[in-house]
Amino acid sequence: VGIALAKLYTAKQAVAVASEALECFGGQGYMEDTGLPRLLRDAQVLPIWEGTTSVLALDALRVLRKTEALDAVAAEL
């Protein structure tokens, strides 16, 4: 469960962080020379490469159906 959720979270956060970095640089952030547009493009593809949101959610649910996994998650919460 942890791996699927970590992949989902980091893929989503990478897009948000790269977008914020681009905005911080203003107009210069959109220039290819800064490397930031490439970072944003790379971040936007992470959810596709790592598995779509629905696939990762199904992975987590499949694992949680096992009793011992559900108990472990409940103990953490």
MOPAC internal coordinates of N, CA, C and O (Angstrom, degrees):
PM7 1SCF
backbone

  N    0.0000 0     0.00 0     0.00 0    0    0    0
  C    1.4519 1     0.00 0     0.00 0    1    0    0
  C    1.5216 1   109.61 1     0.00 0    2    1    0
  O    1.2310 1   121.18 1   135.02 1    3    2    1
  N    1.3268 1   115.34 1   -44.98 1    3    2    1
  C    1.4554 1   119.77 1  -176.51 1    5    3    2
  C    1.5135 1   113.26 1   -59.54 1    6    5    3
  O    1.2310 1   120.55 1   140.41 1    7    6    5
  N    1.3270 1   116.55 1   -39.59 1    7    6    5
  C    1.4587 1   119.99 1  -178.11 1    9    7    6
  C    1.5201 1   110.59 1   -67.42 1   10    9    7
  O    1.2310 1   120.02 1   134.07 1   11   10    9
  N    1.3266 1   117.56 1   -45.93 1   11   10    9
  C    1.4662 1   120.70 1  -179.99 1   13   11   10
  C    1.5235 1   110.70 1   -61.93 1   14   13   11
  O    1.2310 1   120.36 1   136.56 1   15   14   13
  N    1.3259 1   116.93 1   -43.44 1   15   14   13
  C    1.4634 1   120.31 1  -179.77 1   17   15   14
  C    1.5243 1   111.32 1   -68.72 1   18   17   15
  O    1.2310 1   120.19 1   142.80 1   19   18   17
  N    1.3292 1   117.24 1   -37.20 1   19   18   17
  C    1.4662 1   120.17 1   178.05 1   21   19   18
  C    1.5250 1   110.90 1   -65.29 1   22   21   19
  O    1.2310 1   120.37 1   138.47 1   23   22   21
  N    1.3325 1   116.90 1   -41.53 1   23   22   21
  C    1.4576 1   120.48 1   178.41 1   25   23   22
  C    1.5231 1   110.77 1   -63.60 1   26   25   23
  O    1.2310 1   120.65 1   137.34 1   27   26   25
  N    1.3198 1   116.36 1   -42.66 1   27   26   25
  C    1.4592 1   120.86 1   179.52 1   29   27   26
  C    1.5230 1   110.46 1   -63.54 1   30   29   27
  O    1.2310 1   120.41 1   132.21 1   31   30   29
  N    1.3241 1   116.83 1   -47.79 1   31   30   29
  C    1.4631 1   121.66 1  -177.10 1   33   31   30
  C    1.5275 1   111.51 1   -64.03 1   34   33   31
  O    1.2310 1   120.38 1   132.90 1   35   34   33
  N    1.3325 1   116.87 1   -47.10 1   35   34   33
  C    1.4627 1   119.28 1  -177.03 1   37   35   34
  C    1.5246 1   111.98 1   -67.90 1   38   37   35
  O    1.2310 1   120.11 1   143.96 1   39   38   37
  N    1.3223 1   117.39 1   -36.04 1   39   38   37
  C    1.4628 1   120.08 1   178.38 1   41   39   38
  C    1.5220 1   110.71 1   -64.55 1   42   41   39
  O    1.2310 1   120.43 1   137.43 1   43   42   41
  N    1.3265 1   116.78 1   -42.57 1   43   42   41
  C    1.4710 1   120.61 1   179.15 1   45   43   42
  C    1.5304 1   110.92 1   -68.96 1   46   45   43
  O    1.2310 1   120.24 1   138.24 1   47   46   45
  N    1.3218 1   117.14 1   -41.76 1   47   46   45
  C    1.4652 1   120.99 1  -178.41 1   49   47   46
  C    1.5248 1   111.48 1   -68.22 1   50   49   47
  O    1.2310 1   119.86 1   145.35 1   51   50   49
  N    1.3136 1   117.88 1   -34.65 1   51   50   49
  C    1.4639 1   120.92 1  -179.60 1   53   51   50
  C    1.5216 1   110.65 1   -60.39 1   54   53   51
  O    1.2310 1   120.28 1   139.92 1   55   54   53
  N    1.3195 1   117.06 1   -40.08 1   55   54   53
  C    1.4619 1   121.04 1   178.65 1   57   55   54
  C    1.5264 1   109.80 1   -65.14 1   58   57   55
  O    1.2310 1   120.33 1   134.54 1   59   58   57
  N    1.3293 1   116.98 1   -45.46 1   59   58   57
  C    1.4615 1   120.91 1  -178.82 1   61   59   58
  C    1.5299 1   111.34 1   -64.06 1   62   61   59
  O    1.2310 1   120.32 1   136.68 1   63   62   61
  N    1.3167 1   117.00 1   -43.32 1   63   62   61
  C    1.4710 1   120.94 1  -178.16 1   65   63   62
  C    1.5272 1   110.85 1   -68.22 1   66   65   63
  O    1.2310 1   119.94 1   136.26 1   67   66   65
  N    1.3207 1   117.72 1   -43.74 1   67   66   65
  C    1.4652 1   120.61 1   179.48 1   69   67   66
  C    1.5237 1   110.70 1   -64.13 1   70   69   67
  O    1.2310 1   120.46 1   140.93 1   71   70   69
  N    1.3137 1   116.72 1   -39.07 1   71   70   69
  C    1.4624 1   120.93 1   177.92 1   73   71   70
  C    1.5254 1   111.00 1   -64.67 1   74   73   71
  O    1.2310 1   120.62 1   137.65 1   75   74   73
  N    1.3158 1   116.41 1   -42.35 1   75   74   73
  C    1.4673 1   121.21 1   178.32 1   77   75   74
  C    1.5287 1   110.78 1   -63.99 1   78   77   75
  O    1.2310 1   120.19 1   139.29 1   79   78   77
  N    1.3230 1   117.24 1   -40.71 1   79   78   77
  C    1.4644 1   121.06 1   178.49 1   81   79   78
  C    1.5225 1   110.65 1   -62.21 1   82   81   79
  O    1.2310 1   120.80 1   138.76 1   83   82   81
  N    1.3165 1   116.08 1   -41.24 1   83   82   81
  C    1.4585 1   120.85 1   179.02 1   85   83   82
  C    1.5228 1   110.33 1   -62.17 1   86   85   83
  O    1.2310 1   120.46 1   136.83 1   87   86   85
  N    1.3357 1   116.72 1   -43.17 1   87   86   85
  C    1.4647 1   121.24 1   179.22 1   89   87   86
  C    1.5232 1   111.48 1   -65.22 1   90   89   87
  O    1.2310 1   119.96 1   143.21 1   91   90   89
  N    1.3189 1   117.68 1   -36.79 1   91   90   89
  C    1.4722 1   121.51 1  -179.58 1   93   91   90
  C    1.5245 1   111.61 1   -61.09 1   94   93   91
  O    1.2310 1   120.43 1   148.16 1   95   94   93
  N    1.3160 1   116.79 1   -31.84 1   95   94   93
  C    1.4525 1   120.62 1  -179.96 1   97   95   94
  C    1.5251 1   112.46 1   -84.03 1   98   97   95
  O    1.2310 1   120.03 1   175.43 1   99   98   97
  N    1.3221 1   117.55 1    -4.57 1   99   98   97
  C    1.4606 1   120.80 1   179.27 1  101   99   98
  C    1.5166 1   111.21 1    64.42 1  102  101   99
  O    1.2310 1   120.93 1    38.13 1  103  102  101
  N    1.3239 1   115.83 1  -141.87 1  103  102  101
  C    1.4608 1   121.25 1  -178.97 1  105  103  102
  C    1.5173 1   112.75 1   -61.53 1  106  105  103
  O    1.2310 1   120.41 1   146.93 1  107  106  105
  N    1.3326 1   116.83 1   -33.07 1  107  106  105
  C    1.4651 1   120.54 1   178.57 1  109  107  106
  C    1.5251 1   111.49 1   -63.84 1  110  109  107
  O    1.2310 1   120.39 1   151.95 1  111  110  109
  N    1.3221 1   116.86 1   -28.05 1  111  110  109
  C    1.4527 1   120.74 1  -178.32 1  113  111  110
  C    1.5192 1   113.24 1   -63.51 1  114  113  111
  O    1.2310 1   120.93 1   155.92 1  115  114  113
  N    1.3244 1   115.84 1   -24.08 1  115  114  113
  C    1.4600 1   119.96 1  -178.59 1  117  115  114
  C    1.5281 1   112.73 1   -87.97 1  118  117  115
  O    1.2310 1   120.75 1   174.14 1  119  118  117
  N    1.3287 1   116.17 1    -5.86 1  119  118  117
  C    1.4589 1   120.13 1   179.01 1  121  119  118
  C    1.5279 1   109.23 1   -79.09 1  122  121  119
  O    1.2310 1   120.49 1   -45.01 1  123  122  121
  N    1.3084 1   116.68 1   134.99 1  123  122  121
  C    1.4649 1   121.53 1  -178.18 1  125  123  122
  C    1.5295 1   112.26 1   -62.17 1  126  125  123
  O    1.2310 1   120.21 1   153.95 1  127  126  125
  N    1.3325 1   117.20 1   -26.05 1  127  126  125
  C    1.4721 1   120.69 1  -178.19 1  129  127  126
  C    1.5227 1   112.55 1   -61.45 1  130  129  127
  O    1.2310 1   120.10 1   151.87 1  131  130  129
  N    1.3271 1   117.42 1   -28.13 1  131  130  129
  C    1.4674 1   120.18 1  -177.30 1  133  131  130
  C    1.5212 1   112.32 1   -76.43 1  134  133  131
  O    1.2310 1   120.04 1   158.02 1  135  134  133
  N    1.3127 1   117.52 1   -21.98 1  135  134  133
  C    1.4628 1   120.83 1  -177.67 1  137  135  134
  C    1.5205 1   113.31 1    85.56 1  138  137  135
  O    1.2310 1   120.33 1   169.92 1  139  138  137
  N    1.3287 1   116.98 1   -10.08 1  139  138  137
  C    1.4639 1   119.79 1  -178.16 1  141  139  138
  C    1.5306 1   113.63 1   -67.98 1  142  141  139
  O    1.2310 1   119.11 1   140.38 1  143  142  141
  N    1.3359 1   119.30 1   -39.62 1  143  142  141
  C    1.4690 1   117.37 1   177.33 1  145  143  142
  C    1.5307 1   112.58 1   -58.91 1  146  145  143
  O    1.2310 1   120.90 1   143.72 1  147  146  145
  N    1.3321 1   115.89 1   -36.28 1  147  146  145
  C    1.4738 1   119.53 1   177.95 1  149  147  146
  C    1.5235 1   110.53 1   -65.64 1  150  149  147
  O    1.2310 1   120.55 1   137.66 1  151  150  149
  N    1.3474 1   116.56 1   -42.34 1  151  150  149
  C    1.4650 1   120.28 1   177.26 1  153  151  150
  C    1.5225 1   111.05 1   -58.05 1  154  153  151
  O    1.2310 1   120.60 1   136.93 1  155  154  153
  N    1.3249 1   116.45 1   -43.07 1  155  154  153
  C    1.4622 1   120.06 1   179.75 1  157  155  154
  C    1.5236 1   110.60 1   -64.58 1  158  157  155
  O    1.2310 1   120.39 1   135.47 1  159  158  157
  N    1.3196 1   116.86 1   -44.53 1  159  158  157
  C    1.4748 1   119.42 1   178.65 1  161  159  158
  C    1.5235 1   111.34 1   -61.46 1  162  161  159
  O    1.2310 1   120.79 1   137.73 1  163  162  161
  N    1.3268 1   116.09 1   -42.27 1  163  162  161
  C    1.4650 1   120.00 1   178.49 1  165  163  162
  C    1.5251 1   111.16 1   -63.46 1  166  165  163
  O    1.2310 1   120.48 1   140.40 1  167  166  165
  N    1.3205 1   116.68 1   -39.60 1  167  166  165
  C    1.4645 1   120.49 1  -179.87 1  169  167  166
  C    1.5261 1   111.05 1   -68.27 1  170  169  167
  O    1.2310 1   120.40 1   143.23 1  171  170  169
  N    1.3286 1   116.84 1   -36.77 1  171  170  169
  C    1.4623 1   120.00 1  -177.70 1  173  171  170
  C    1.5214 1   112.48 1   -66.89 1  174  173  171
  O    1.2310 1   120.00 1   156.56 1  175  174  173
  N    1.3049 1   117.60 1   -23.44 1  175  174  173
  C    1.4580 1   120.00 1  -178.99 1  177  175  174
  C    1.5328 1   111.93 1   -88.80 1  178  177  175
  O    1.2310 1   119.62 1   166.49 1  179  178  177
  N    1.3316 1   118.33 1   -13.51 1  179  178  177
  C    1.4652 1   120.99 1  -178.54 1  181  179  178
  C    1.5302 1   113.73 1   -54.89 1  182  181  179
  O    1.2310 1   119.02 1   132.98 1  183  182  181
  N    1.3456 1   119.48 1   -47.02 1  183  182  181
  C    1.4704 1   117.57 1   179.42 1  185  183  182
  C    1.5323 1   113.00 1   -60.34 1  186  185  183
  O    1.2310 1   120.27 1   153.10 1  187  186  185
  N    1.3196 1   117.09 1   -26.90 1  187  186  185
  C    1.4651 1   120.38 1   179.10 1  189  187  186
  C    1.5261 1   109.72 1   -77.88 1  190  189  187
  O    1.2310 1   120.12 1   133.24 1  191  190  189
  N    1.3345 1   117.38 1   -46.76 1  191  190  189
  C    1.4654 1   121.06 1  -179.13 1  193  191  190
  C    1.5153 1   112.33 1   -66.23 1  194  193  191
  O    1.2310 1   120.25 1   138.62 1  195  194  193
  N    1.3064 1   117.13 1   -41.38 1  195  194  193
  C    1.4640 1   120.99 1  -176.42 1  197  195  194
  C    1.5241 1   112.12 1   -80.62 1  198  197  195
  O    1.2310 1   119.93 1   170.83 1  199  198  197
  N    1.2981 1   117.74 1    -9.17 1  199  198  197
  C    1.4578 1   122.01 1  -177.51 1  201  199  198
  C    1.5122 1   108.78 1   115.34 1  202  201  199
  O    1.2310 1   121.07 1   -41.80 1  203  202  201
  N    1.3051 1   115.55 1   138.20 1  203  202  201
  C    1.4574 1   118.13 1  -178.40 1  205  203  202
  C    1.5175 1   110.30 1   -64.65 1  206  205  203
  O    1.2310 1   121.11 1   -17.30 1  207  206  205
  N    1.3098 1   115.48 1   162.70 1  207  206  205
  C    1.4582 1   121.46 1  -178.81 1  209  207  206
  C    1.5195 1   111.48 1   -55.18 1  210  209  207
  O    1.2310 1   120.56 1   136.79 1  211  210  209
  N    1.3205 1   116.53 1   -43.21 1  211  210  209
  C    1.4635 1   119.33 1  -177.87 1  213  211  210
  C    1.5298 1   111.71 1   -67.34 1  214  213  211
  O    1.2310 1   119.82 1   142.78 1  215  214  213
  N    1.3301 1   117.95 1   -37.22 1  215  214  213
  C    1.4628 1   120.83 1   178.93 1  217  215  214
  C    1.5240 1   110.14 1   -65.73 1  218  217  215
  O    1.2310 1   120.23 1   136.81 1  219  218  217
  N    1.3365 1   117.17 1   -43.19 1  219  218  217
  C    1.4613 1   120.58 1   178.93 1  221  219  218
  C    1.5217 1   110.94 1   -65.97 1  222  221  219
  O    1.2310 1   120.13 1   142.45 1  223  222  221
  N    1.3284 1   117.36 1   -37.55 1  223  222  221
  C    1.4635 1   120.47 1   177.57 1  225  223  222
  C    1.5277 1   110.32 1   -65.84 1  226  225  223
  O    1.2310 1   120.07 1   138.67 1  227  226  225
  N    1.3249 1   117.46 1   -41.33 1  227  226  225
  C    1.4647 1   120.78 1   177.72 1  229  227  226
  C    1.5240 1   110.84 1   -64.42 1  230  229  227
  O    1.2310 1   120.39 1   142.59 1  231  230  229
  N    1.3282 1   116.86 1   -37.41 1  231  230  229
  C    1.4681 1   121.15 1   175.19 1  233  231  230
  C    1.5199 1   110.47 1   -58.30 1  234  233  231
  O    1.2310 1   120.79 1   132.09 1  235  234  233
  N    1.3208 1   116.09 1   -47.91 1  235  234  233
  C    1.4633 1   120.95 1  -179.17 1  237  235  234
  C    1.5258 1   110.69 1   -62.67 1  238  237  235
  O    1.2310 1   120.19 1   136.28 1  239  238  237
  N    1.3235 1   117.24 1   -43.72 1  239  238  237
  C    1.4679 1   120.46 1  -179.94 1  241  239  238
  C    1.5234 1   111.66 1   -65.68 1  242  241  239
  O    1.2310 1   120.50 1   142.07 1  243  242  241
  N    1.3330 1   116.64 1   -37.93 1  243  242  241
  C    1.4639 1   120.39 1   179.41 1  245  243  242
  C    1.5276 1   110.49 1   -62.04 1  246  245  243
  O    1.2310 1   120.84 1   137.75 1  247  246  245
  N    1.3126 1   116.00 1   -42.25 1  247  246  245
  C    1.4624 1   120.06 1   179.24 1  249  247  246
  C    1.5229 1   110.54 1   -69.11 1  250  249  247
  O    1.2310 1   120.37 1   140.35 1  251  250  249
  N    1.3238 1   116.90 1   -39.65 1  251  250  249
  C    1.4672 1   120.51 1  -177.48 1  253  251  250
  C    1.5284 1   112.77 1   -67.45 1  254  253  251
  O    1.2310 1   120.28 1   159.70 1  255  254  253
  N    1.3318 1   117.07 1   -20.30 1  255  254  253
  C    1.4688 1   118.86 1   178.67 1  257  255  254
  C    1.5202 1   111.98 1   -66.33 1  258  257  255
  O    1.2310 1   120.29 1   158.73 1  259  258  257
  N    1.3105 1   117.05 1   -21.27 1  259  258  257
  C    1.4624 1   120.75 1   176.56 1  261  259  258
  C    1.5233 1   108.04 1   -76.17 1  262  261  259
  O    1.2310 1   120.43 1   -48.61 1  263  262  261
  N    1.3042 1   116.78 1   131.39 1  263  262  261
  C    1.4624 1   122.08 1  -174.14 1  265  263  262
  C    1.5179 1   112.74 1   -57.52 1  266  265  263
  O    1.2310 1   120.24 1   133.88 1  267  266  265
  N    1.3345 1   117.14 1   -46.12 1  267  266  265
  C    1.4659 1   119.09 1  -176.82 1  269  267  266
  C    1.5266 1   111.88 1   -65.56 1  270  269  267
  O    1.2310 1   120.20 1   147.62 1  271  270  269
  N    1.3294 1   117.21 1   -32.38 1  271  270  269
  C    1.4628 1   120.25 1   177.74 1  273  271  270
  C    1.5204 1   110.51 1   -68.74 1  274  273  271
  O    1.2310 1   120.72 1   138.12 1  275  274  273
  N    1.3160 1   116.23 1   -41.88 1  275  274  273
  C    1.4605 1   120.58 1   179.30 1  277  275  274
  C    1.5232 1   110.52 1   -63.87 1  278  277  275
  O    1.2310 1   120.42 1   139.89 1  279  278  277
  N    1.3310 1   116.80 1   -40.11 1  279  278  277
  C    1.4658 1   120.66 1   177.56 1  281  279  278
  C    1.5291 1   111.22 1   -63.50 1  282  281  279
  O    1.2310 1   120.45 1   139.95 1  283  282  281
  N    1.3240 1   116.74 1   -40.05 1  283  282  281
  C    1.4665 1   120.73 1   180.00 1  285  283  282
  C    1.5258 1   111.07 1   -65.53 1  286  285  283
  O    1.2310 1   120.65 1   138.55 1  287  286  285
  N    1.3278 1   116.36 1   -41.45 1  287  286  285
  C    1.4661 1   120.16 1   178.63 1  289  287  286
  C    1.5223 1   110.26 1   -66.93 1  290  289  287
  O    1.2310 1   120.23 1   137.94 1  291  290  289
  N    1.3221 1   117.16 1   -42.06 1  291  290  289
  C    1.4669 1   121.04 1   178.96 1  293  291  290
  C    1.5260 1   110.81 1   -62.39 1  294  293  291
  O    1.2310 1   120.16 1   143.39 1  295  294  293
  N    1.3237 1   117.29 1   -36.61 1  295  294  293
  C    1.4630 1   120.87 1   178.82 1  297  295  294
  C    1.5277 1   111.21 1   -66.96 1  298  297  295
  O    1.2310 1   120.41 1   145.79 1  299  298  297
  N    1.3266 1   116.82 1   -34.21 1  299  298  297
  C    1.4662 1   121.01 1   179.10 1  301  299  298
  C    1.5217 1   111.93 1   -71.74 1  302  301  299
  O    1.2310 1   120.96 1   147.11 1  303  302  301
  N    1.3294 1   115.76 1   -32.89 1  303  302  301
  C    1.4666 1   119.47 1  -178.27 1  305  303  302
  C    1.5002 1   109.08 1   -81.76 1  306  305  303
  O    1.2310 1   120.10 1   180.00 1  307  306  305

